[in-house]
Structures are given as structure tokens and as C-alpha cells.
Amino acid sequence: MFLPIGDTPNPDRFTPFITWGLIAVNVAVYLFISLPLSIKLPEAATPGILEFINMLASRGYTMEQIRIILGQTSLNDVLLYQYGYKPAAPSLIDLFSSMFLHGGLMHLAGNMLFLYIYGDNVEHQLGRLKFLLMYLFTGAIATLSFAFLAGNSMTPLVGASGAISGVLGFYFFMFPRNQVKVLLVLFPIYLGVVQIPARIVLAIYVIIDNFLPVLLQAGGNVAYGAHLGGFFAGLGVAVLGEYFEWQLPFRKDRKITPRYKAKPAATAGSWNGQPPSKLKQALSDNDIDALIDALQKAEAAELQGLSVDDITACARLLVEHDHLTPATKLLKIGLAIHKQSSFCAELYLELGRIRLLQGYTTAAYQHLLTALDLNTSSSTETRIRQLLKQIEA
């Protein structure tokens, strides 16, 4: 048995209210609606029963067979059919109501465990409202992915696993250095908890648990297409969010956000081919306005003349004046320019420091561990370990 039971690190001094709220709503729907209805039989006047009978008849069942099926059908089965998402009868209400219905206790428990493990880090990174919107959005994409693969089917999809898969996709991209605590049972050889890199655990979930069954056309009641659709929707949200610095493209602050569209060096003429001198002069004068003006006029090709020390110095000056977003973007440009350099540890260190200032503890942890893996000087390594101890404390 291979069962995730937790992850590390987690946000410090942060209560994931939305994650807990989603868990509470799902559990409440099951305990107070689905469970009581599961011990009651439908009657002729039950809402949705006629639609359920017509579906059975359309599949070729005789009236006698339908009577037998109805004798084994609970009110909860009718509820799941009525409010689950049916590809052949799409409904906007069903698209979202299906996310809060579950077919059984184990179905619910498995989904809520995964949301509990991975949801807090994602909620902390996105913020509460954005996390809720992403959850609903990726859940809808997951359901539509299921519908695309299911074709003209009246089999309803229920469960939160599509939306939770979106959370996993986001987590996969944003928290590559996190460790997942896994209960590993290899009876009678081994029983214990081990820590495995998050990306390995999530890769197993995507490839072995979902992608291979789709390729092999495995049957059963598991909506593999929904899981894959949700995961890649969450991954897409993370990639686009990083690209646009978590701002809408048309809402960026043009006063302090540099332009980074690369041009060939021969045509990039904002500073007549000498951007480093402008930046260095601004740094020498400790002039934040001149630095912002220089960055605003710069193109990516023009920044290639900057050393790692120049970029980190620029970033530190920006941070001192609370311009964290352009400092972060400048450091990422520096990583792209100097990706083969042995001094990239300094850039990752500064990124980690900024993430700590922003309160993104787990994101800082990712950057600092990456910095520690690179060839670093003893002084840089000391600063990295001090920040890691601050996180672990």
C-alpha cells in the first residue's frame, strides 16, 4: 500500500479556511444528505425518478428489469443521477453540484485526504479567493474533459477529485522541493512512513493511476479523464500565473514593472547598447527612481551585459523600496541569462529571501534548497542555511 498522509514544509502561521471549508461542505453534504437518502427507497412522486426510468428504458431494459433495479435503488442513487454531470445532458448547475457529491464513504475520504494534504500550500500561495476560483475552474475543466472522453453518455460524474486534481497540478509546478509523507506497507517486509519528493508522488498519481488506465481503456467507476483534465488545468494555471507574475496582463504597474520582450542585440537600442552603465550608475547613486526608469526602458537582450552581482544588487535595492514584484522578475531574468553560471545560487538565495518577505514560506523553501544544491561559497551557504533554519523554526 502506498498512501500519502501529509507533506512538508507547510505555511507558517496560516489557517487554510477555504480548504477546511471545502472539506466541511463535502462532508456535510454526504453526512446530512447522501447518507440519510441511501437507506430510503424512491417513490413514484420522487423528483427525478421518471428521468431515471427513461434512462434505463433507453438502454434497452424491460419494465420487469426496471422494477428489479428500482427495488435495489436508493434515493441517493436518484440524487446522484439527477445532480451528477451527464455528458449527453449537460447542465451548468450539474457542472458544479457534481463536485460536492460522492458515491460512498471511501470515495469521500480519499478525496478529502488529498485536499487536506495539498490544499493549504496552494491556498497560501494563491490567496483565499483565487484558490476558491481555481478550485471551481479546474473542477469544471475536469468535468468537461470527462464529458469529452465519455461522448454521448448518460452516466453521471460525481466527486471532488477533478477539482482536487487541479490543486495537485498547481502543487506539482509550484512546490517541486516539498516532500510528501507516505504510509508504505510492504507486508510482511516493511511498515512505516517515508518521505518522497512531491513530484515523484504526483507523477505516480498522473502516469500510473490515471494516464496508463486511459491508454489501456480500463473500465470501472474511476473518471480518469476528469483527473487528467483537472491536473493539467491546475498546471496551466500555475504556469500562466508565473508568466504574468500573478497579475492580469492589462493591470500591470507600468511605473515599476520592466519590459522583458527580448530583441536581437543589434536592434535593441533603448540605451544605445550600454544598459549596464545606466544601471550601475543608478546603483552607485542608490537612486531607486533612476533604477526603475532604467529597467522600464530595458529589453531582455540589453540585460545580458549584467553580471550576477549587478542583478542581485539591483534586486536588493528594489526590495529595500518595497518593489518586490519587479525584483522577483529581474532575478528570474538573471537565472535565464546565467543558467550555466556557478553563481546562480546567489540569485536563488535572493528569490528565497523575497518569498520570505512576501510570506510565502514554502516557495522560499523551494528556492533555498535549489541554491544549496549549486556550487556555493561558504558565506552564501551560511546565509542559505540561516534562512532554512528560520523556516524550520
SULSUL-V471003 format. One record per pair of residues at least 4 apart in sequence whose C-alpha atoms are under 7 Angstrom apart, sorted by the first residue. I is the first residue (numbers start at 1). J is the second residue. Records with the same first field share a line. If there is no record, write none. Layout:
BEGIN
I->J, J
END
This chain:
BEGIN
1->184, 185, 186
2->182, 183, 184, 185
3->182, 183, 184
4->180, 181, 182, 183
5->117, 181, 182, 183
6->117, 180, 181
7->117, 178, 179, 180, 181
8->178, 179, 180
9->178, 362
10->121, 362
11->121, 124, 361, 362
12->361
16->20, 120, 123
17->21
18->22, 128, 132
19->23, 116, 119, 120
20->24
21->25
22->26
23->27, 112
24->28
25->29
26->30, 100
27->31
28->32
29->33, 34
30->34, 35, 101, 102
31->35
32->36
33->37
34->38, 76
37->74, 75, 76
38->74, 75, 76
39->74
40->74, 75
41->73, 74, 75
42->46, 74, 75
48->52, 78, 82
49->53, 78
50->54
51->55
52->56, 78
53->57
54->58
55->59
56->60, 61, 66
57->61, 62
61->65, 66
62->66
63->67
64->68
65->69
66->70
67->71
68->72
69->73
73->77
74->78
75->79
76->80
77->81
78->82
79->83
80->84
81->156
83->94, 97, 98
84->94, 97, 98, 156, 157, 158
85->90, 94, 95, 98, 156, 157, 158
86->90, 153, 154, 155, 156, 157
87->147, 150, 151, 152, 153, 154
88->152, 153, 154
89->154
91->95
92->96
93->97
94->98
95->140, 143
96->140
97->101
98->157, 158, 159
99->158, 159, 160
100->159, 160
101->158, 159
102->107, 108, 158, 159
103->107
104->108
105->109
106->110
107->111
108->112
109->113
110->114
111->115, 160, 161
112->116
113->117
114->118
115->119, 164
118->122, 168
119->123, 167
120->124
121->125
122->126, 167, 171
123->127, 128, 131
125->360
126->130, 131
127->131
128->132
129->133
130->134
131->135
132->136
133->137
134->138
135->139, 163, 166, 167
136->140, 163
137->141
138->142, 163, 166, 230, 233, 234
139->143, 162, 163, 166, 230
140->144
141->145, 229, 230, 233
142->146, 162, 163, 226, 227, 229, 230
143->147, 162, 226
144->148
145->149, 225, 226, 229
146->150, 223, 225, 226
147->151
149->225
160->164
161->165, 227
162->166, 226, 227, 230
163->167, 230
164->168
165->169, 227, 230, 231
166->170, 230, 231, 232, 233, 234
167->171, 234
168->172, 231
169->173, 231, 232, 234, 235
170->174, 234, 235, 237, 238
171->175
172->176, 199, 202
173->235, 238
174->238
175->363, 366
176->198, 199, 366
177->197, 198, 366
178->197, 198
179->195, 196, 197, 198
180->195, 196, 197, 198
181->193, 194, 195, 196
182->193, 194, 195
183->192, 193, 194
184->191, 192, 193, 194
185->190, 191, 192
186->190, 191
187->191
196->200, 201
197->201
198->202
199->203
200->204
201->205
202->206
203->207
204->208, 209
205->209, 210
206->210, 211, 228
207->211, 212
208->212
209->213
210->214, 224, 228
211->215
212->216
213->217, 218
214->218, 224
223->227
224->228
225->229
226->230
227->231
228->232
229->233
230->234
231->235
232->236
233->237
234->238
235->239
236->240
237->241
238->242
239->243
240->244
241->245, 246
242->246
244->248, 249
247->251, 252
248->252
253->257
256->292, 296, 326
257->296, 326
258->295, 296, 298, 326
259->296, 297, 298, 299
260->299, 300
261->299, 300
262->299, 300, 301
263->267, 268, 299, 300, 301
264->268, 301
265->301, 302
268->299, 301, 302
269->273
270->297, 298
271->275
273->302
275->279, 302, 303
276->280, 305, 306
277->281
278->282, 294
279->283, 291, 294
280->284
281->285
282->286, 287, 290, 291
283->287, 314
287->291
288->292, 317
289->293
290->294
291->295
292->296
293->297
294->298
298->302, 303
299->303
300->304
304->337
306->310, 311
307->311
308->312, 334, 343
309->313
310->314
311->315, 331, 334
312->316, 347
313->317
314->318
315->319, 327, 330, 331
316->320
317->321
318->322, 323, 324, 327
319->323, 324, 327
323->327
324->328, 354
325->329
326->330
327->331
328->332, 351
329->333
330->334
331->335, 347, 351
332->336
333->337
334->338
335->339, 344, 347
338->344
339->344
342->375
344->348
345->349, 371, 374, 376
346->350
347->351
348->352, 367, 368, 370, 371
349->353, 367, 368, 371, 384
350->354
351->355, 367
352->356, 364, 365, 367, 368
353->357, 364
354->358
355->359, 360, 361, 363, 364
356->360, 361, 364
360->364
361->365, 391
362->366
363->367
364->368
365->369, 388
366->370
367->371
368->372, 384
369->373
370->374
372->381, 384
376->380, 381
377->381
378->382
379->383
380->384
381->385
382->386
383->387
384->388
385->389
386->390
387->391
388->392
389->393
END
